[in-house]
Amino acid sequence: MADQPQIYELNNGTVVVKITNYGCTITSLSVPDKNGKLADVVLGFDTVEPYVKGASPYFGCIVGRVANRIKNGKFTLNGTEYTLPINKPPNSLHGGFKGFDKRIWEVAEYKKGDKPSITFKYRSSDGEEGYPGDVSVTATYTLTSTMTMKLDMEAVPETKATPINLAQHTYWNLAGHNSGNILDHTIQIWASEMTPVDENTVPTGEIKPIKGTPFDFTAEKKVGLQVHEVGLGYDHNYVLGSGEEKLGLKRAAKLKDPSSSRVLSLWTNAPGMQFYTGNHVNGVVGKGGAVYNKHAGLCLETQGFPNAINQPNFPSVVVQPGNKYQHTMLFEFSVE
C-alpha cells in the first residue's frame, strides 16, 4: 500500500534510479562511467528505515514547504505574523521538524517503459509546521532520455497566500557514493553573484559579485581548491542566470569527476542554487556499510533564495491561492 514507505525503481536500460515515497527521496542513482561501468552516485541508505528513523541529513529528499533557512523562524504575510519551528537554532530550516522530506507521499502514477516516470502527491494542511493555508503538491521524476532525468515539482495553494520553495537535496559523488570525498571533482556554476550570509548562515540581503573570490566557479575549478578559505566549506546560495537556455531552463552547474569521467549537467528554472559541500556529514553509515564523512557528497539545490520571505529585494517566494508554483530540474549525465 502507498501509505507505507517503500522504494520504487525507474530503469531505462542505462540509468537506474530508486526513489521512495517517504519524502520523495532518491535513495540510489546508477549511471555508467567512461567504460560503461555502473556506479551509484548518490549518498543514502539501502532501506527506508534509516530515513524514517531520522538518520539522514536530508539525503536525496525534496524539502519544503520552504527550503533553506527562514531567519528566527518568523515572517509576516498579509498582516499576519507566522511563527515556525526553530529546528536549526536560531532559524527554521527546510520546512521545520516534519517538513515534506519526512512525510509519506501518495504514488499518483507509476509508468514503466523507455521513458519511465513516477508521480508523487502530497497535501500540506493549513498550519502544518506553522505555514498558512492548504497546499497541493506533486513531484514527478522521469527518465526522459538515455542519460537524462527530469524532476517537475508543482504546488498550488488552495486557501491562503503562502511562501513555497521546494528543493531537491541529493548529495552527489560522481565517483560513486562510497568513494571518499568530492574535493577532486571539478565544478562550473553559471552565476556571477552570490548572497553572503551572517554568522547563522542566513543571507544578509546583499547580492555580491564573486569574481576573484573563493566563491568564483564561473570557470571550471576543483571543488577543493579553495574550500578551506570559506569556513567549514561551501553552503551558499548562488544567483543563477548567466548562461545558455534549454527547454526554458537555464544552465546551473556542471559537475565532473576526473577519475570516472562522469559528468552531471544541471538545468533549472529556479533563480538560485545552494552549493553545499556536505560540511556537516560525519560518520553516517550508508549503503553497503559505506561510511560517509565530511565532503562525502555535494548538493546542488536549485531554489528560491534563502529567507526570501523576509528580504524584499530577493525574488518573491509567495504564491497566491489558485496560482501554481512550478520548479523543474534537468539532470543530464554524460562522460567526457
N, C-alpha and C positions, 0 to 999 in steps of 0.2 A: 504493500500500500504506500501511496505517496505521502502519507502523514508520518512515515518513518524515514529517517535519513538513510539514503542508500547511494551507491555510486553507479553512474551511467557512463557508457562509452560512446565516443564518436570516433569512427575509423574509416578513412577513405583509401586505405591500402598503403598510404605513405606516412601520414601523421596519425597518431593515436592519442586521443585526449580523454582523460577520465574526469568527470565532474560530479559533485554531489549536490543534491537539493538542499543540503544543510549549508546555508549561506551562499548558494550558487558558486561553490568553491571548486576551482581547478585543482585536483589532487595530483595529477600526473599529466605530462605532455611530452610525448616522444617524437623526436624528429631526427632524420638522418644527418650524418656528417659527410665530409668530402668523399669518404669511401662507402657511403650508403649504410654505415653502421648506426643503428638507432641508439639514442640515449634519452633518458628522462631529464628534461632541462628545467624543472621547477621544484622548489622545496616543498615538502609536505609529508603526509603520513599515509601508510598503507591502508588504513581502515578509517571509518568515520569517528570511531570512539575518541581518539585524542582531540579532534576538533570540538566534539560535543563537550568534552571534559575541560576545555579551556586551555589546552596545551599549546595552541597555535598563536604565534604573534601575527595574526591576520594573514597567514599563508593562503594565497590563491583566491581569497573570497571577494565578494562585492560588498563594499562598505557603504552605509547610508543610515538614516535619511540624508545626513550631511557628512561627507568625508572630511578628514583632516580636523584641524582644531578650531573650536569656537572659544574665543577669549573669555575666561572666567565663567564659561557655560551660560552666558546671558545674551539675549538680543531683544530688541523691541521691533514689533511689526504691526502696522496699522494701529498704533497707540497702545498696544498690549505688550507688557514685558513678559518674556518667557524665560524660565529657568530650567537648565538642562543638567543631567547628572555630571558630576565632576569625576570622570573615570580616569583622567590623566592630569592630576592636580598641577596647576590651578585651573586647567581647562577641561572642556568636554571634547572627546576625540572620537571620530569615526562613528557617530550616531549614538554614543552612550554605552551603558553597561550591557545592554542587549540590543545592539544595532542589527541591521539587516544581515550581517555576517553570522549571527547566532540564531537565526530563525529558520524554520523548515519551510521552504518554498514549495508550492504545488507544481507538479510537472504538467504543463498545459498541452505540450505537443512534443513528440519524440519521433524523428524521422531517420530512417537508415538510407542506404543508397550512396551514390557518388558525391552528393552534397549533404552529408548527414547534419542534422541540427537538433537542438533541444531548447525548448522554451520553458522558462520558469516564471511563475506568477506569485506575487505576494501582495497582501492588502495590509497596509500600515494604518492603524486606527488613530483617531484624534486623541492627542495627549500621550501617545506612545513615546517613551523616553523624553517627554516634555515638549514634543513638537506639535504644532497646531494642525488640525484637520486630518480627514481620511485621505489616504493616497493609494492609488492602484499602481503597482509596479510590475513590469515584465522585463526579463532579460533573456536574450536568445543568442546562443553560441552556435555558429555554423562553420563547417569546413567548406569554404566557398570555392577553393581550387586545391590542386595537389598539395601545395605547401602554405596555404593561407587560412587563417582563422579570423572570423569576424565576430564581434560582440556588439549587439544592439541593446541598449538599455533605454527604457521609456518609463515615464512616471506621470500620472495625471492626478492633481489634487482635486478632490470631489467637492469639498465644502468651504475651505478657507485657503487664503494665500499662505504659502509656506516656503521656507528655503528647501531646495532639493539639490544635492550634489553627490552623485554616485561615482565611485571609483573602483577599479579592478586592481586588487592588491597582490598580484602574483610576484613571487621572488624568483628571478631568473638566474640560472647559471648555465650558460650555453655549452660548457664543457661537460655538463652532467651534474645532477643535484648533489652527488656525493664526491665531487672532485676537488674540494677545497674552496679557496676564496676566489672572488671575481676581480681582484685588483689588476690582473693582467689583461682582462677584457679591454677593448677599446670602445669608446662611445663618441658619437656625434649627436648634439642636441640642437634642433633648429629653433634657437632662442638667442636673442642678443641682450635680454634683460632677465632679471630675477627679482623676487620680492624678499628683501632682507628681513631677518627675524630678530625678535627680542630674546632675552635670556630664557624664556619659556617656549621657544620655537614658534611663536606667533608672529606673523608678518607685522611690521611696523606701519605699513600703509604706503611705504615708499616703493617706487619701481626703479630699479637701479641697473645701469649698463654693466655688463660683466667683462667687457674687453680688458684683457691684461690681468685678470684676477684668476685665482684658482678655480673659480666657477665657470670659466670660459671653456665650453666644449663646442664652439662654433666650427672648429676643425676637429677631425678625429683625434682622440687623445686617450692615453691609458687612464683607466679609472683611478689607479693607484698612484699616478704621477704626483699629484698634489693633495691627495686625500688627507694627509696628516696636517695640512695647513688650515683645515676647516673644522677644527674641534674633533668630535667623535667620528666625523665623516659627513658625507652629503646627506642632507634631509631638508631639501629646499625646493620651493616652487619656482619653476621656470615659466616665463611668459612666452608662449608659443606664437608662431606666425611669421617666420621669415623664410619660408620655403615654398617648394612647389606644391601643387594640389593634385589629388587623385580621388575621383568619385565624390567630390565635395568635401574631402578630408584633407587636412594639412599634415605635412610630414612633421613628426615629433622627434623621433630618435632613431639612430641606427646603432645597434649593439653588435659587437663581433668578438668571437673567441678565437684567438690565433691558433690554439692547439688543435681544434677540430675543424676550423674554418666555418663553423656555423655562424650565420648572421640572422639577426632579427631586426626588421624594419617596422617601425610603429607609425601608424597614421591615425588621426583623430579629428573630431570637430570641437573638442574642448579647448578653452582658452589657456589652460595651464597644465603643467605636468610636475608632480612631485618626483624628484630624483632622490631615491633613498638607498643607501648602500648597506642596509642590514646592520646598522651600528649596534643595535641592542640584542641581536641574536646571540645566545650564549648557552652552548651545551644542550641544544634541543635535539632529542633523539628522534630521527625521522625515518623515512622509508628504508627498509632493509637494514635497520640499525645504524644508518649513517648518522654521524653527529654533526650538527650544524652549529658553527661558531660565528663570531663577528665577521661580516663581509662574505658570508657563505653564498649570498644571493643579493641581487639588487632589484628594486622596484621602479617601475616606470608608470606612475599612477596619473593618467590624464584626468583632469578635474577642473572645476571652478576654483578660483583662488581660495586658499585657506582664510577663514574668518571674514569672508567677503560680506557676510550679513551685517558686520559691524564696520565695514570700510566702504564709505560711499563712492570712493574713487576706483574701486575694483569692479569688474563686470558683475552685474547683479545675479544672484542665485535664487531670487524669489520667483516662484511660479504661481500664476493666478489660477483659481478654480476653473476647470474646463480646458485650460491650456495644457500643452504637452511638453514635458522635458524630454529631450532626445540626446543621447550620447552614444556615439559609435566609435569603436576602436577596431583597427585592422592590423592584425599581426602577420607580417609576411616573413616567412622563413626562407633562407637560401644558403648556399655555400659560395665562398669566394676566396 
